[in-house]
Amino acid sequence: MLGLWGNVLVLFGALVVLAKASDVAINNSVKVADITGFGRTTVGFILVAFSTSLPELLVSVFAAIRQESVGVAVGNVLGSNIVNICLSPVEK
C-alpha cells in the first residue's frame, strides 16, 4: 500500500522516535537513581525487568479471563520474573 519508499520512510521515522524515546528514558532513569539513592545499574535492571514483564503480564491477564488457561497465565509471569532475577548480574 505504501510501497517501498513509504515503508523506508516509516522505518526511518520509527528509528528517530525510538532514539528520542530512549534518550528520554535514560535521562529520567538517571534522575530516578539520583532521587532514590539506588545505583544507576539497579534502576536500569528494574526498568528492564518491568518493561519485559509488563507485556507478558497483560497477555496473562487476558489469558486468565479465559477460565481454561489460568495456570498457563500465572506460570508465564512467574517464569519470566524468575529468569529476569536469576540472569541479572549482581551489582557490587
Contact map, one row per residue, 1 for C-alpha under 8 A:
11100000000000000000000000000000000000000000000000000000000000000000000000000000000000000000
11111110000000000000000000000000000000000000000000000000000000000000000000000000000000000000
11111110000000000000000000000000000000000000000000000000000000000000000000000000000000000000
01111111000000000000000000000000000000000000000000000000000000000000000000000000000000000000
01111111100000000000000000000000000000000000000000000000000000000000000000000000000000000000
01111111110000000000000000000000000000000000000000000000000000000000000000000000000000000000
01111111111000000000000000000000000000000000000000000000000000000000000000000000000000000000
00011111111100000000000000000000000000000000000000000000000000000000000000000000000000000000
00001111111110000000000000000000000000000000000000000000000000000000000000000000000000000000
00000111111111000000000000000000000000000000000000000000000000000000000000000000000000000000
00000011111111100000000000000000000000000000000000000000000000000000000000000000000000000000
00000001111111110000000000000000000000000000000000000000000000000000000000000000000000000000
00000000111111111000000000000000000000000000000000000000000000000000000000000000000000000000
00000000011111111100000000000000000000000000000000000000000000000000000000000000000000000000
00000000001111111110000000000000000000000000000000000000000000000000000000000000000000000000
00000000000111111111000000000000000000000000000000000000000000000000000000000000000000000000
00000000000011111111100000000000000000000000000000000000000000000000000000000000000000000000
00000000000001111111110000000000000000000000000000000000000000000000000000000000000000000000
00000000000000111111111000000000000000000000000000000000000000000000000000000000000000000000
00000000000000011111111100000000000000000000000000000000000000000000000000000000000000000000
00000000000000001111111110000000000000000000000000000000000000000000000000000000000000000000
00000000000000000111111111000000000000000000000000000000000000000000000000000000000000000000
00000000000000000011111111100000000000000000000000000000000000000000000000000000000000000000
00000000000000000001111111110000000000000000000000000000000000000000000000000000000000000000
00000000000000000000111111111000000000000000000000000000000000000000000000000000000000000000
00000000000000000000011111111100000000000000000000000000000000000000000000000000000000000000
00000000000000000000001111111110000000000000000000000000000000000000000000000000000000000000
00000000000000000000000111111111000000000000000000000000000000000000000000000000000000000000
00000000000000000000000011111111100000010011000000000000000000000000000000000000000000000000
00000000000000000000000001111111110000010000000000000000000000000000000000000000000000000000
00000000000000000000000000111111111000000000000000000000000000000000000000000000000000000000
00000000000000000000000000011111111100000010000000000000000000000000000000000000000000000000
00000000000000000000000000001111111111110010000000000000000000000000000000000000000000000000
00000000000000000000000000000111111111100000000000000000000000000000000000000000000000000000
00000000000000000000000000000011111110000000000000000000000000000000000000000000000000000000
00000000000000000000000000000001111111000000000000000000000000000000000000000000000000000000
00000000000000000000000000000000111111100000000000000000000000000000000000000000000000000000
00000000000000000000000000000000110111110110000000000000000000000000000000000000000000000000
00000000000000000000000000000000110011111110000000000000000000000000000000000000000000000000
00000000000000000000000000001100100001111111000000000000000000000000000000000000000000000000
00000000000000000000000000000000000000111111100000000000000000000000000000000000000000000010
00000000000000000000000000000000000001111111110000000000000000000000000000000000000000000010
00000000000000000000000000001001100001111111111000000000000000000000000000000000000000000000
00000000000000000000000000001000000000011111111100000000000000000000000000000000000000000000
00000000000000000000000000000000000000001111111110000000000000000000000000000000000000010000
00000000000000000000000000000000000000000111111111000000000000000000000000000000000000000000
00000000000000000000000000000000000000000011111111100000000000000000000000000000000000000000
00000000000000000000000000000000000000000001111111110000000000000000000000000000000000000000
00000000000000000000000000000000000000000000111111111000000000000000000000000000100100000000
00000000000000000000000000000000000000000000011111111100000000000000000000000000000000000000
00000000000000000000000000000000000000000000001111111110000000000000000000000000000000000000
00000000000000000000000000000000000000000000000111111111000000000000000000000000000000000000
00000000000000000000000000000000000000000000000011111111100000000000000000001001100000000000
00000000000000000000000000000000000000000000000001111111110000000000000000000000000000000000
00000000000000000000000000000000000000000000000000111111111000000000000000000000000000000000
00000000000000000000000000000000000000000000000000011111111100000000000000011000000000000000
00000000000000000000000000000000000000000000000000001111111110000000000000001000000000000000
00000000000000000000000000000000000000000000000000000111111111000000000000000000000000000000
00000000000000000000000000000000000000000000000000000011111111100000000010000000000000000000
00000000000000000000000000000000000000000000000000000001111111110000010111011000000000000000
00000000000000000000000000000000000000000000000000000000111111111000000010000000000000000000
00000000000000000000000000000000000000000000000000000000011111111100000000000000000000000000
00000000000000000000000000000000000000000000000000000000001111111110110010000000000000000000
00000000000000000000000000000000000000000000000000000000000111111111110010000000000000000000
00000000000000000000000000000000000000000000000000000000000011111110010000000000000000000000
00000000000000000000000000000000000000000000000000000000000001111111110000000000000000000000
00000000000000000000000000000000000000000000000000000000000000111111110000000000000000000000
00000000000000000000000000000000000000000000000000000000000000010111110000000000000000000000
00000000000000000000000000000000000000000000000000000000000000110111111110000000000000000000
00000000000000000000000000000000000000000000000000000000000100111111111111000000000000000000
00000000000000000000000000000000000000000000000000000000000000000000111111100000000000000000
00000000000000000000000000000000000000000000000000000000000100000000111111110000000000000000
00000000000000000000000000000000000000000000000000000000001110110000111111111000000000000000
00000000000000000000000000000000000000000000000000000000000100000000011111111100000000000000
00000000000000000000000000000000000000000000000000000000000000000000001111111110000000000000
00000000000000000000000000000000000000000000000000000001000100000000000111111111000000000000
00000000000000000000000000000000000000000000000000001001100100000000000011111111100000000000
00000000000000000000000000000000000000000000000000000000000000000000000001111111110000000000
00000000000000000000000000000000000000000000000000000000000000000000000000111111111000000000
00000000000000000000000000000000000000000000000000001000000000000000000000011111111100000000
00000000000000000000000000000000000000000000000010001000000000000000000000001111111110000000
00000000000000000000000000000000000000000000000000000000000000000000000000000111111111000000
00000000000000000000000000000000000000000000000000000000000000000000000000000011111111100000
00000000000000000000000000000000000000000000000010000000000000000000000000000001111111110000
00000000000000000000000000000000000000000000000000000000000000000000000000000000111111110000
00000000000000000000000000000000000000000000000000000000000000000000000000000000011111111000
00000000000000000000000000000000000000000000000000000000000000000000000000000000001111111000
00000000000000000000000000000000000000000000100000000000000000000000000000000000000111111100
00000000000000000000000000000000000000000000000000000000000000000000000000000000000001111110
00000000000000000000000000000000000000000000000000000000000000000000000000000000000000011111
00000000000000000000000000000000000000001100000000000000000000000000000000000000000000001111
00000000000000000000000000000000000000000000000000000000000000000000000000000000000000000111
